[in-house]
Structures are given as C-alpha cells and as structure tokens.
Amino acid sequence: MIALLLFSALLWDQAAAWGFKDGVLHNSIWLERAAGVYHRESRSGKYRLTYAEAKAVCEYEGGHLATYQQLEAARKIGFHVCAAGWMAKGRVGYPIVKAGANCGFGKTGIVDYGIRLNRSERWDAYCYNPNGKECGGVFTDSKHVFKSPGYPNEYENEQICYWHIRVRYGQRIQLQFLEFDVEEDTACLADFLEVYDSYDDINGFVGRFCGDELPDDIISTGNVMTLKFLSDASVTAGGFQIRYSTLDTASSRNSSAPGKNNFLSGKFGIM
Ligand SMILES: [Ca+2]
C-alpha cells in the first residue's frame, strides 16, 4: 500500500513535470511546435530586430511573422515566452500562460503592445511555419549523443538548430563535449553554440561557444536544457558531438526502480 502511494506520488510528480496544470500543458515544446509558432531573436541578442528584419528572419526559414490569432492559438496550448516580438502587420506582443510578477504584469494572455507606428523599433520576432525543417530535435532519453548537422562532415552555412533536452522530473542533465570545432571569432558572432539552463532560449543563459577548444562539462539545475546552434553565410568548420546523460538529484538515486523513489517535488525542474 505504501509502495502504491509512493508510486502514485511519483506519477503525479511526473505529470507535474510535464506541465499539466489547469488542463493546459505548460511550456510544451512539442505542442509549441505543433502550433507552428516559435520565437526568434537577433543573432546579436534580445530586442535587436526592426519590423523588416523580423520579417526577413521568419521568411528566411520559410515561414512568416505569426498573426495575433496564431500566437494566441499557440499560447492556448502552452506557448509562453517572456519577450516581446513582432507579429504580422507590425503588431508587437508576447504570450503569457502563467502569470508572474516579472513578466506580463501578472496577467495571462497576449500582452499586446498594439500595432506600432514606428517600424524601426527593435523587438524579437514570432514566426509561424508549420512545415519548418530545422535541424536539432527534442530528446527525452536518459542519455544521447547529438551532432552538428552533417557530422562528421563540416556543418553548412546558415544553419539554425535547436535541441531541447527534457529528462525526468528530479533529474539533471550533464553535457559533455566530445568534439568541438566551430568557426572562431572573438565574440562568437559568426557561428556559435549557445547553452541555456531552461526550456527556451530566453532564460538561463549559460554560455556561447565557438572555436576549437572543448568547453567544460555543463550540469543543469533542473530537468530541461536548450542548445542553439547558428552558422552565418561563410566559413564552416568540423562541427561538434555532445553527449548528455542524466544525474539523479540527491533524493532520487535509482531511476530504474520508480516505485522506490521519493522525488523532491517543486525544487527542481519545470512544473
Ligand atoms: Ca561561419
């Protein structure tokens, strides 16, 4: 009976980790993709895109700027990003699923800045492309090795790849760089790999890497990580292989026997 209770608690934790709350799957990368809406920022950082540039970013990837309705449809199934971006017709806003003091003025919905008269203002972009063929992927295995596109050949120019890693609630992710060779420049503006200790590329910035020196291992604080690789229009390099594996937090030593585990809830991971 106690085992059953523990197991039920575990299942509940697992469900919470995957983000079901009030019937909405929060921060779901899968559904976010299903909705075809995604967030993009400039290569040089947050809030650097004019309207024309934001349009060009989406069109470059074969999509277009999302409409308000498309952004709202994505929000309704859990798309939550704390960064204002251009939408179609010169509108600016961002989707908030979960109210928070630091984002969205404590409200949920599309935080709508309206249609901007000044199209030279700089924001991020919300693109819509239901058929997007990005490199990258979503990994939920307890370990995996992933590679730059085309590896062991050199990666190509103008790649945009996102890898989202999401492991079991209560586990952490350890990244180990096996091979690393990315065009080098002093600020890593040309080609780079970025690592985020988060489910998106807004929060939890860990580092931006280029060159051919192997970065040190990186261990997440929660059960999600995002990696983003961009290459520019010239000069490629050998690329990379990265292995991730999972580390159990102190309270969850043996993940192969779920009934015996007692996961700490609420301390680690995405709820
Ligand atoms: Ca390059």
Residues whose N, C-alpha, C, O or C-beta is under 5 A from the ligand:
A	BS01	CA	E183 A190 D191 S231 D232 S234 V235 T236
